């Protein structure tokens, strides 16, 4: 877990913060460069959580559909 956290910081977040601070849009010296990166990080975390939640629900739903189809085939 620690290795992946470090890898994601150094390969994704740190360059994004550096680019945002060099753009000059987020404060005179880039002191607010963490804001767009934090928003993007939070949006990505929400997306991954939602995808995990809904895919799990979809798998359960598909299993129920397959079982009902199987039961229908066995009855006939």
C-alpha angles and dihedrals in degrees: 000000000000092000093052091048091052092045093051091048097049097040101038117010102040094051090047092051090047093050092047092049092049092050092070092220096106103058134317094281096022093262091148096046090113092067100077091039091051091048091050092047092050092046090051092049091050091049093051092047092048092047091050092048097047096041090053090051091047092052090053091048092049091049090053091049092049091049092050090050090049091049090050090052093049093050094053 
